[in-house]
């Protein structure tokens, strides 16, 4: 059963990190740790697959705020837009 591992109060909207059970049996997730830190959360040993999601004050899951999504791309992919990433990948495949 997935559970909320961490809640991050970001200026553009709260974010939750959700993970499944038996996380300790999985290898560390470096990208998730880096993104958690970049969003102002603690540097922690996030393990296995996790999901970052926006969350309302009433705990309803929503899309990530645009600023958080941009930070995710910058931190994990090294670009600030999906378009730039797609264009680079398409060019490399030619």
C-alpha positions as CSV (number, residue, x, y, z in Angstrom):
1,X,0.0,0.0,0.0
2,X,1.5,3.3,-1.0
3,X,2.1,5.8,1.8
4,X,3.2,9.4,2.1
5,X,6.9,9.4,3.0
6,X,7.4,13.2,3.2
7,X,5.4,16.4,2.8
8,X,7.3,19.4,1.6
9,X,5.9,23.0,2.0
10,X,7.1,24.6,-1.2
11,X,6.3,28.3,-1.9
12,X,4.4,27.4,-5.0
13,X,2.4,24.6,-3.4
14,X,2.8,21.7,-1.1
15,X,4.3,18.5,-2.5
16,X,4.1,14.9,-1.2
17,X,6.5,12.1,-1.8
18,X,4.7,8.8,-2.0
19,X,6.4,5.4,-1.9
20,X,5.4,1.7,-1.6
21,X,6.0,-0.7,1.1
22,X,9.3,-2.6,1.6
23,X,11.3,0.5,0.4
24,X,14.3,-0.5,2.6
25,X,14.8,-3.5,0.3
26,X,15.4,-1.3,-2.8
27,X,18.5,0.7,-3.8
28,X,18.7,4.4,-3.0
29,X,16.9,6.7,-5.5
30,X,19.5,9.5,-6.1
31,X,17.2,11.6,-8.3
32,X,14.4,11.6,-5.7
33,X,16.9,12.6,-3.0
34,X,18.2,15.4,-5.1
35,X,14.8,16.7,-6.0
36,X,13.6,16.5,-2.4
37,X,16.6,18.7,-1.4
38,X,16.1,21.1,-4.3
39,X,12.4,21.6,-3.2
40,X,13.5,22.5,0.3
41,X,12.9,19.1,1.9
42,X,15.3,17.1,3.9
43,X,18.2,15.3,2.4
44,X,17.2,11.7,3.2
45,X,17.7,8.3,1.9
46,X,14.7,7.8,-0.4
47,X,14.7,4.2,-1.7
48,X,13.0,2.6,-4.6
49,X,10.4,4.1,-6.8
50,X,8.6,7.2,-5.5
51,X,6.0,9.6,-6.8
52,X,6.1,13.4,-6.3
53,X,2.6,14.9,-6.4
54,X,1.0,18.2,-5.6
55,X,-1.4,18.2,-2.6
56,X,-4.1,20.6,-1.5
57,X,-4.6,21.7,2.1
58,X,-7.4,19.1,2.3
59,X,-4.9,16.4,1.3
60,X,-6.3,15.9,-2.2
61,X,-3.6,14.9,-4.8
62,X,-3.2,17.3,-7.7
63,X,-0.7,17.9,-10.5
64,X,2.7,19.3,-9.5
65,X,2.9,23.1,-9.6
66,X,4.7,24.4,-12.7
67,X,7.6,25.8,-10.7
68,X,8.1,22.4,-9.0
69,X,7.9,20.6,-12.3
70,X,10.5,23.0,-13.8
71,X,12.8,22.3,-10.8
72,X,12.3,18.5,-11.3
73,X,13.4,18.9,-14.9
74,X,16.4,21.0,-14.0
75,X,17.5,18.7,-11.1
76,X,16.9,15.3,-12.7
77,X,17.2,16.0,-16.4
78,X,19.4,19.1,-16.6
79,X,16.9,21.2,-18.5
80,X,14.1,23.6,-17.6
81,X,11.6,22.5,-20.2
82,X,10.3,19.3,-21.7
83,X,10.5,20.8,-25.1
84,X,14.2,21.4,-24.8
85,X,14.6,17.8,-23.6
86,X,12.5,16.4,-26.4
87,X,14.3,18.5,-29.1
88,X,17.7,17.3,-27.8
89,X,16.6,13.7,-27.8
90,X,15.1,13.9,-31.2
91,X,18.3,15.6,-32.6
92,X,20.5,12.9,-31.0
93,X,18.4,10.1,-32.6
94,X,18.9,11.5,-36.2
